[in-house]
Amino acid sequence: MAQMKLEIGGRTFMVTCQDGEESHLTKLATMVDEKTRESGDPSSLTESRMLLFTSLLLADDLHNAQAASTPPAAAPAPPPTSPISDQVVAALEKLADRTEQLANSLE
């Protein structure tokens, strides 16, 4: 296990990581430090508030990245329609004509 000293928001933190992960952890600490500085002067905040605001900014970035990579939900497919045969159409037209004739005769 490797011991590392990280500088975030003008404060020093001692952390432990697996051997060989030091470079990756340094990159992550740099990202966190940049976000800390985005939120204003970190020296005016308590350590816990500085880390809270920084984690919220990072969570917002993660949320935006996930939303951008997630394809929008597809609209539901319309229900399948069964084709109406020519015979059914002809029968319905004939029925409509007969109904109309009956209605005219009643007037």
C-alpha positions in Angstrom: 0.0 0.0 0.0 1.3 3.4 -0.9 0.8 6.6 1.2 0.2 9.8 -0.8 -0.2 13.4 0.1 -2.8 15.2 -2.0 -3.4 18.9 -2.3 -7.1 19.8 -2.8 -8.4 23.3 -2.4 -5.2 24.5 -0.6 -5.5 21.7 2.0 -3.4 18.6 2.4 -4.9 15.1 2.6 -3.0 11.9 3.4 -4.5 8.9 1.6 -3.6 5.3 1.0 -3.9 3.5 -2.3 -2.8 0.3 -4.0 0.7 0.2 -5.3 0.8 1.3 -8.9 -2.3 3.5 -8.6 -0.5 6.6 -7.5 -0.5 8.2 -11.0 -4.3 7.6 -11.4 -5.0 9.0 -7.9 -2.9 12.1 -8.7 -5.0 12.7 -11.8 -8.2 12.3 -9.9 -7.0 14.6 -7.1 -6.2 17.2 -9.8 -9.7 17.0 -11.2 -11.2 17.4 -7.7 -8.9 20.4 -7.0 -10.0 22.1 -10.2 -13.6 21.6 -9.3 -12.9 22.9 -5.8 -11.5 26.1 -7.3 -14.5 26.5 -9.6 -16.8 26.8 -6.6 -15.0 30.0 -5.4 -12.3 30.6 -2.8 -12.0 27.3 -0.9 -10.1 28.9 2.0 -13.3 30.7 3.0 -15.2 27.4 3.5 -14.8 24.7 6.1 -13.2 21.5 4.9 -16.5 19.6 4.9 -18.4 22.3 3.0 -15.6 22.6 0.4 -15.7 18.9 -0.2 -19.6 18.9 -0.3 -19.7 21.6 -2.9 -16.9 19.9 -4.9 -18.7 16.6 -4.8 -22.0 18.2 -6.0 -20.2 19.9 -8.9 -18.6 16.5 -9.9 -21.9 14.7 -9.5 -23.5 17.3 -11.8 -20.8 16.7 -14.4 -21.3 13.0 -14.1 -25.1 13.4 -14.5 -24.7 15.6 -17.6 -22.3 13.1 -19.1 -24.6 10.2 -18.5 -27.6 12.1 -19.8 -25.7 13.0 -23.0 -24.7 9.4 -23.6 -28.1 7.8 -22.9 -30.2 7.7 -26.1 -33.6 9.2 -25.7 -36.4 6.8 -25.0 -38.0 5.6 -28.2 -41.7 6.4 -28.7 -43.8 3.4 -28.2 -44.6 1.6 -31.4 -48.2 2.0 -32.7 -50.3 -1.1 -32.2 -50.2 -3.4 -35.1 -53.0 -3.0 -37.5 -54.6 -6.0 -39.2 -55.1 -5.5 -42.9 -58.7 -5.2 -43.9 -59.6 -7.4 -46.9 -61.3 -6.0 -50.0 -64.3 -8.2 -49.2 -64.8 -6.6 -45.8 -64.5 -3.1 -47.2 -67.0 -3.9 -49.9 -69.4 -5.4 -47.4 -69.2 -2.3 -45.2 -69.8 0.0 -48.1 -72.8 -2.0 -49.1 -74.2 -1.9 -45.6 -73.6 1.9 -45.4 -75.5 2.3 -48.7 -78.5 0.2 -47.5 -78.5 2.1 -44.1 -78.6 5.4 -46.0 -81.5 4.2 -48.2 -83.4 3.0 -45.2 -82.9 6.4 -43.5 -84.0 8.3 -46.6 -87.2 6.2 -46.8 -88.1 7.0 -43.2 -87.9 10.7 -43.8 
